[in-house]
Amino acid sequence: MTDSKYFTTTKKGEIFELKAELNSDKKEKKKEAVKKVIASMTVGKDVSALFPDVVNCMQTDNLELKKLVYLYLMNYAKSQPDMAIMAVNTFVKDCEDLNPLIRALAVRTMGCIRVDKITEYLCEPLRKCLKDEDPYVRKTAAVCVAKLHDINAQLVEDQGFLDTLKDLISDSNPMVVANAVAALSEIAESHPNSNLLDLNPQTINKLLTALNECTEWGQIFILDCLASYLPRDDRESQSICERVTPRLSHANSAVVLSAVKVLMKFMEMLPKDLDYYGTLLKKLAPPLVTLLSAEPELQYVALRNINLIVQKRPEILKHEMKVFFVKYNDPIYVKLEKLDIMIRLASQANIAQVLAELKEYATEVDVDFVRKAVRAIGRCAIKVEQSAERCVSTLLDLIQTKVNYVVQEAIVVIKDIFRKYPNKYESVIATLCENLDSLDEPEARAAMIWIVGEYAERIDNADELLESFLEGFHDESTQVQLQLLTAIVKLFLKKPTETQELVQQVLSLATQDSDNPDLRDRGYIYWRLLSTDPVAAKEVVLAEKPLISEETDLIEPTLLEELICHIGTLASVYHKPPSAFVEGSRGVQHKRLPPRAGSGESTESPDVGQSGPSEAPPAVIPSQGDLLGDLLNLDLAPPTATVPSVQPSMQMGAMDLLGGGLDSLMGAGLGAAPAAMPASLGGAPAVGGGLGDLFDLGGGVGMPTGSYVAPKTVWLLAMKAKGLEISGTFARRGGIIQMDLSLTNKAMSVMTDFAIQFNRNSFGLAPAGPLQVLTPLSPNQTIDVSLPLSTSGPVMKMEPLNNLQVIYPPTK
Amino acid sequence: MIGGLFIYNHKGEVLISRVYRDDIGRNAVDAFRVNVIHARQQVRSPVTNIARTSFFHVKRSNIWLAAVTKQNVNAAMVFEFLYKMCDVMTAYFGKISEENIKNNFVLIYELLDEILDFGYPQNSETGALKTFITQQGIKSQHHTKEEQSQITSQVTGQIGWRREGIKYRRNELFLDVLESVNLLMSPQGQVLSAHVSGRVVMKSYLSGMPECKFGMNDKIVIDKQGKGGTTDDSGKSELGGSGKQSIAIDDCTFHQCVRLSKFDSERSISFIPPDGEYELMRYRTTKDIILPFRVIPLVREVGRTKLEVKVVIKSNFKPSLLAQKIEVRIPTPLNTSGVQVICMKGKAKYKASENAIVWKIKRMAGMKESQISAEIELLPTNDKKKWARPPISMNFEVPFAPSGLKVRYLKVFEPKLNYSDHDVIKWVRYIGRSGIYETRC
C-alpha cells in the first residue's frame, strides 16, 4: 500500500478511530495514524480535536514521526494554546540534543509556534543556539530571531538578540552570514528609522566576501541588502560594483537581477565620463538578454524589469531589439511584455524591422495581443517621424481586413497620428469614414468623432455623420459625449450656416438633459462663449493645438526611481510602489536612488533625488500617470475656489472635496478636451495661492503667514450626513498644510466622538494628528477646528487628480 | 518572503499545503483555486494579486505549484525557488504527478521544512539533501558524531554541492555540449533572428575533491593568448577539438560551483564539480552560427478553396555528417478538407488534429536537398478573418555544435589522492538540436 491512500476520504467515525490508533502501542500504527492526520489537515479538514493525542507522539526516537508531529503543532498550536504548553518540554530537551540536526529542528519549529507562553520558553534555547558550535544550528537560529521578532518585537529587543544577530554578520560560515543578513533586513524593514543594519565599509566588505562563498539564495539575500547601502563616494561605489559584476554570470536569474539592481543603483554615483561607467553599461546588456532564455515565468519577471531599465537607461539595450521579437509559442504574458519593450527601443535605425514584425503580429489570434500590436504601429509613427508614412499605410491595410477590433484600434491610433502630424495624412479620412458603423467601443467612437470635428471643413457630410451619433446621445459614454459636444461646436464654427440647429441641439442635450457635471460645465462654457463673442470662441475652440510628443506611457520619474531600487521584486513586476500592495508598516518607506555625484555634469539640478531623473524628462502626453509630478513642481494658477461637487452616488459621509476644476487646468494637452477649457480659465486670471501654493513644497517654510486662503465652502450637507454639516478649506500656515473645518450640528441630538480618516489620494495627504474636538457638539452649535495635515500618507492617483475623499464618521 | 506554498492537482484540490507566515490564512488556498485554477479565462500572468495577496504559480503537467506572499518579495527568487522545488522532487521520486505527490507527501513536507525556513530558501542541492533527508526515519543511530558534523558542514558549507570522501576505482568524466539552434527566417530567406543557446552538461565520476579547469575556444581567451604569445600548448586540442577558429560568446552563466570572480578577472573556468550529472554552464551565441537547414517555402492560394504548398529543405553541413530525426511541420488552415502530398524522401502525412502536414525524414547527409509538395483543399467559409499563416517549423538533430564551440581541455587536479589528470578517462560529445526553428511563409 502506498501513502496516497491517506487522501481518500472515509466515513464518519474517522476522528474517533484515529484517536484510538494514535494511542496505540505499536509504533508503526502510530506513525500511520499521524500520517492520516496530516493528510486530512492538508485537504482542509479540522483535526484539531486530536491535539493531545498527536502531541503525545512527540516523544519519539523516530525523526520522521517527530517532524510530522511538529508540522501538526505549527498548524494547530495557536488554536489550542494551553495544550501547546505540553510540547515545551520536548522542545527544550531537543534543543540540547547531541545531534545538531535535531537541535536545529527544535529551534526552527519552536519559532513557528505563535503562542506567547511558548515564546517565553524559547528565549533561553535560542540564545544558546545562536552561539552553537555547529553552523547549521546557528543559521537556523538566525532566522528564528526574525520569527520571534514577528511575534514579539519588544521581547527580541529586550533579550538583546539583535546584537547577537549583528555579530553573526561576521560569522565564519557564509550561510550563517546570509541568513543573519536576511533576518536583519526583514527586522529593519519594520523599524524604518532604526539604524539596525548599520552598514559601513567594514560590514560591506564582509558581505562581499561572503557573497563569493554562499549558496545561490544567500547571494540573493546579500545582494538585496547591499542595494540598500549608500556608498560614501564614487570610488567606494565603483569598488562595490567591481565585486558585484561577476554575479551577472550566475545560473540563477534572481542572483543576476539582484546584481543588476545593485549596479543600476550604484551607477548613479559614478561620473559619466569615467571609463568604468561605459564598461559597466556594456556589461549589463548580455545578462539581461540571457534572462530571456529562462523559463517563461522568469522571462516575464525579467521583461517587466527590463521595461523599467529601458526607461531609465535606454542606452543599455538599444542594440538588442531582435531578442524582443515575439515567438509564435511564447505565452501571452511574455508576448505582451515584449511588445512594450519593442516600442520603447524603436528608433530610426531599426524601425523597418520593427514594423515588419508588428505587421505579422497584427494577424495573430489573441485579441489583446493584436490590439496592442496595432497600437504599437501607431506609436512607432509618432516616435519615428521617418516611418510615419509607412505606418499609416500599414494601418490602412489593417483597416481593410475589416476585423472589427483591428479597425477600432487603428482608428484610435490614427487620431494620435493626426495630433502629431497635422494636415499630412488627411487623405485617409475617407477610408476611416467608411468604417463608421462598425465602431462600437467608446474609445474608437470618440477618436472618430474627434477626427470628424477636427477636419469638418474637408468632410462634406460631416454634419450628417455627427448628427447620426447624436441620436443615441444619452446612451453614449461620457468620453464620447464630451467629444461629440466639442466636435459639433467646431463644426459650427467652421460651417455656421448649415449647422445652427445641430449645435443648439447638442448644447441643450449637454446642459439640460445630462447629470454629468463635466459635460454640463463644458456645455455652458461653449454656450456662453458662442453667445457673447463668436470671434473669441473661434480663437479658443479652433486654436492651434500643441503637438503631442513621442513617448507615451512612461512611468512617472520619481516612481521609476523608486522601482529601480526594487528591481527583481514584486514592486517591479506590478510597476507599483510596495506601499500600494503591502499592508502595514512593511515596505512603506520610499526608496530613492542615490544622488548623482556628477563631475562634469553641471547642468543637473542639485535636487535630483527629489525631482526626477537627471536627463530632462521628455514631454509626455499627460494622458494618465504624469500629472502628479507636474502638480508638485509647477506653480499653476489654481482654480478660483474649490468647487464642491457632492455627487449623489457618493456614500453618506464620503465626499469629493476638491472635485472638479483641476482637470480642466490640465486639459491643455489632453486629447479629449483640446483647447476648450484652458483658454477660458486663462481669461480670468485666478488669485494666487490656494492649491498651487499648498503644494509648492520647494518654497515651503518661508511662506508668509498671511497667504491666500480660500473661503470655506460647504463640503457636506447636513441632510446627507445625519445632520452634520461640514464646511472647510485648506490653508498653509508656517509651512504646514492645514484643513480648516467648521462643524455644525444640525441634528436634534448631541454629537461626540469625532474621528477623521483620509482615503488614499494623489498627494499623500493624511492627518498629522488626531482630530481634536473637545466638547460634545450640541444641536445647532458650530465649532471651528484646524487639522494639521502631512503629505506622508499613501499615495494613489485619483481621477480627477485632486479628488480627495475623506471619511468622516460622526458616531452619533 | 514566501508566506506559504501550495500544490494542487488539475481539479484544484490541495495536495500539499505548507504555511510559513502568519499573514497567510487558509482562505488563500481557496482564493487561488477560485481565481486562477478555476478561472474561466486562460491565465494571463504567472503572478496574480488577489485581495492584496500575491500568488506565483508554475505548472508541471497537471500539477499547479503556487507560492503565496503578502510582502514585496524578490519575485525572481520565488520562481527560481519553485523550479528548484520541482527539480528536488524529481530527483527524489521522479515525475511530478498527482500519484507521486500523494505517495510522497510526508517526504515533501520534510523537504519543505528543510529548504524553506520562514519563507527564506535554504540549501536546496539534492546532493546535500539526500545525505540527511532519507525517509529512513530512525533517529540517526547510524550517524556518528563526525558524520553528523560532516552533514551539517556540507549543508551550510562553501562546497555545499559535494561531499567529501567520494571514491571511484575508475575516474571518468563525460562532457556533453548540447546546443539548441533557434531561427526565425522571413519567407524571402532573410534571417530575422538566430541564436544558439547551449549547455555544457558534465557527468563526473571522480574521487576526492578534484579541482577542475575547463577550456573552450572562447574568442576572448584565444585572442588574449595570441597576443601574449604564451600559448597554452598542453591544453590545446587535447580533447578532440581541432580548434580551427574561436567563437564569440555573447553571454554565459555557470553552475554555482564555478568561481565567478575568477572567471570575471581571468576568464578561466575553474571549479570543484558536484558528483554525478549537472549542468556546468549555459551560453548564448549569435554570431557566425551554422544553420544546419534552410527551408524554402512557397505557398500559393488558388482561388478560395485551394492552396498549393511547396517546401524545399537544404542541409548545410559537411557531407560526411548525418542529421537525424528530421521533421518539418507545415501548418494548414482550419478549414482544410483534404490534402494530397508528394515527397521525394521520408514520409509525409496530413494530421487533421494538429492542423499540419508532418513530414518526417530519418536521416539526411550534409549538402543535400529534398522537397515536398502538397495540394490543400479548403472548405469555403464566410469567416472574414484571414488565415494567420503560422510559420513552418522544423526539428532535427545534428552531431556537431552549430555555434562552432569546441572543448579545448578539461583538466583535473586532485593533490591529495594519487591520480593525475592523465589517468582520468574523458569523453566529449556534441549534439545540436533545433530549438524554435521557424520560417515564415
Contacts between the chains, C-beta under 8 A, distances in Angstrom:
chain1	res1	chain2	res2	distance
A	2	B	102	7.8
A	2	B	103	4.5
A	3	B	102	6.5
A	3	B	103	4.9
A	3	B	104	6.8
A	3	B	105	6.1
A	3	B	106	6.4
A	4	B	99	6.3
A	4	B	102	3.4
A	4	B	103	4.9
A	6	B	102	7.8
A	6	B	105	7.6
A	7	B	15	7.7
A	7	B	102	5.3
A	7	B	105	8.0
A	35	B	106	6.0
A	38	B	105	7.4
A	38	B	106	7.2
A	38	B	109	7.0
A	39	B	105	6.6
A	42	B	14	6.0
A	42	B	15	7.0
A	42	B	16	6.3
A	42	B	17	5.3
A	42	B	105	7.0
A	43	B	13	7.0
A	43	B	14	5.9
A	44	B	14	6.7
A	44	B	26	6.9
A	44	B	29	7.2
A	61	B	138	7.0
A	61	B	139	4.3
A	62	B	137	5.3
A	62	B	138	6.3
A	62	B	139	6.4
A	63	B	137	5.7
A	63	B	138	7.2
A	63	B	139	5.0
A	63	B	140	7.0
A	64	B	106	6.8
A	64	B	110	7.1
A	64	B	135	6.8
A	64	B	136	8.0
A	64	B	137	3.5
A	65	B	137	7.1
A	66	B	139	8.0
A	67	B	109	7.3
A	67	B	110	5.5
A	67	B	113	6.4
A	68	B	106	6.6
A	68	B	109	7.3
A	70	B	113	7.9
A	71	B	109	5.7
A	71	B	113	7.2
A	75	B	19	7.6
A	98	B	145	7.1
A	99	B	139	7.6
A	99	B	140	5.4
A	99	B	143	7.3
A	99	B	148	5.6
A	100	B	148	6.0
A	100	B	149	6.9
A	100	B	152	4.9
A	101	B	132	6.2
A	101	B	140	7.3
A	101	B	148	6.8
A	101	B	151	7.1
A	101	B	152	6.9
A	102	B	139	7.7
A	102	B	140	7.9
A	108	B	113	7.6
A	108	B	117	6.1
A	111	B	118	7.3
A	112	B	20	7.7
A	112	B	118	7.6
A	114	B	22	6.0
A	134	B	149	6.5
A	134	B	152	5.2
A	135	B	152	6.5
A	135	B	153	6.6
A	135	B	156	4.3
A	135	B	157	7.7
A	136	B	151	8.0
A	136	B	152	3.5
A	136	B	153	7.7
A	136	B	155	5.8
A	136	B	156	5.2
A	137	B	152	7.6
A	139	B	122	7.6
A	139	B	156	5.6
A	140	B	117	6.6
A	143	B	117	4.8
A	143	B	118	5.0
A	143	B	120	6.0
A	144	B	118	7.9
A	146	B	118	6.1
A	147	B	118	5.3
A	150	B	21	7.8
A	150	B	22	6.9
A	173	B	156	5.5
A	173	B	157	7.4
A	174	B	156	7.9
A	174	B	158	6.2
A	175	B	122	7.8
A	175	B	123	7.1
A	175	B	155	7.9
A	175	B	156	4.2
A	175	B	157	7.6
A	175	B	160	7.9
A	176	B	156	6.9
A	179	B	117	7.9
A	179	B	120	6.8
A	179	B	122	7.9
A	182	B	1	7.9
A	182	B	120	5.3
A	186	B	1	7.3
A	212	B	259	7.7
A	212	B	260	7.5
A	212	B	261	5.8
A	213	B	158	4.6
A	214	B	158	7.8
A	215	B	122	7.6
A	215	B	123	5.4
A	215	B	124	7.8
A	215	B	125	7.8
A	215	B	160	5.9
A	215	B	256	7.1
A	216	B	80	7.7
A	216	B	256	5.3
A	217	B	77	7.2
A	217	B	81	7.7
A	217	B	120	7.1
A	217	B	121	4.0
A	217	B	122	6.8
A	217	B	123	7.9
A	217	B	124	7.4
A	220	B	74	6.1
A	220	B	77	5.2
A	221	B	120	7.2
A	224	B	74	6.3
A	243	B	261	7.6
A	245	B	264	6.1
A	246	B	260	3.9
A	246	B	261	4.6
A	246	B	263	6.7
A	246	B	264	3.8
A	247	B	260	6.5
A	249	B	251	7.8
A	249	B	252	6.2
A	249	B	253	5.3
A	249	B	254	5.7
A	249	B	260	5.4
A	249	B	263	6.1
A	249	B	264	7.3
A	250	B	253	6.0
A	250	B	254	6.9
A	250	B	256	7.0
A	250	B	260	6.5
A	251	B	253	4.5
A	251	B	254	5.9
A	251	B	255	5.7
A	251	B	256	6.8
A	251	B	279	7.4
A	251	B	281	7.9
A	251	B	282	6.5
A	252	B	80	5.4
A	252	B	256	7.4
A	253	B	76	5.2
A	253	B	79	7.7
A	253	B	80	6.0
A	254	B	74	5.9
A	254	B	76	3.7
A	254	B	77	3.9
A	254	B	79	7.7
A	254	B	80	4.7
A	256	B	253	7.4
A	257	B	74	7.9
A	257	B	76	4.6
A	258	B	74	6.8
A	258	B	76	7.6
A	258	B	77	7.9
A	286	B	250	5.3
A	286	B	251	3.4
A	286	B	284	7.7
A	287	B	251	5.9
A	287	B	253	7.6
A	289	B	250	7.0
A	289	B	251	6.5
A	289	B	284	7.2
A	290	B	250	7.8
A	290	B	251	4.5
A	290	B	252	7.9
A	290	B	253	6.3
A	290	B	282	7.7
A	290	B	284	5.7
A	293	B	197	4.9
A	293	B	282	7.7
A	293	B	284	6.5
A	295	B	58	7.6
A	295	B	79	7.3
A	295	B	83	6.3
A	296	B	46	7.3
A	297	B	46	4.0
A	297	B	56	7.5
A	297	B	57	8.0
A	297	B	58	5.7
A	297	B	79	4.8
A	297	B	82	7.8
A	298	B	76	6.3
A	298	B	79	5.0
A	298	B	80	7.0
A	298	B	83	7.9
A	300	B	45	7.0
A	300	B	46	5.6
A	300	B	47	7.4
A	301	B	47	7.8
A	301	B	75	4.9
A	301	B	76	5.0
A	301	B	79	6.3
A	302	B	76	7.4
A	322	B	192	7.3
A	322	B	193	4.5
A	323	B	193	7.3
A	323	B	195	7.7
A	325	B	184	6.7
A	325	B	192	6.7
A	325	B	193	5.5
A	327	B	184	7.5
A	327	B	436	5.6
A	327	B	438	8.0
A	328	B	390	6.1
A	328	B	391	6.0
A	328	B	393	7.9
A	328	B	436	7.5
A	328	B	438	6.6
A	329	B	436	7.3
A	332	B	42	7.4
A	332	B	44	6.2
A	333	B	44	5.8
A	333	B	45	4.8
A	333	B	46	6.7
A	353	B	192	7.5
A	356	B	186	7.8
A	357	B	192	7.8
A	360	B	440	7.2
A	363	B	386	6.5
A	363	B	388	5.1
A	363	B	389	7.5
A	364	B	388	5.9
A	365	B	388	6.2
A	368	B	44	8.0
A	401	B	384	7.7
A	401	B	385	7.6
A	401	B	386	6.5
A	402	B	384	5.7
A	403	B	384	6.8
A	403	B	385	5.7
A	566	B	72	6.8
A	568	B	74	5.2
A	568	B	75	6.5
A	568	B	76	4.9
A	568	B	77	7.4
A	569	B	72	5.1
A	569	B	73	6.4
A	569	B	74	5.3
A	569	B	75	5.9
A	570	B	47	7.3
A	570	B	54	5.7
A	570	B	69	7.6
A	570	B	71	7.9
A	570	B	72	5.1
A	570	B	73	5.8
A	570	B	75	5.1
A	571	B	72	5.2
A	572	B	75	7.2
A	573	B	47	5.5
A	573	B	75	5.0
A	574	B	47	7.9
A	574	B	49	7.0
A	578	B	72	3.9
A	581	B	49	6.4
A	581	B	52	6.0
A	581	B	54	7.2
A	581	B	72	7.5
A	582	B	52	7.9
A	582	B	70	6.8
A	582	B	71	5.8
A	582	B	72	5.4
A	583	B	23	7.8
A	583	B	52	6.0
A	583	B	70	6.4
A	586	B	71	6.1
A	586	B	72	7.6
A	587	B	71	6.7
A	587	B	72	4.6
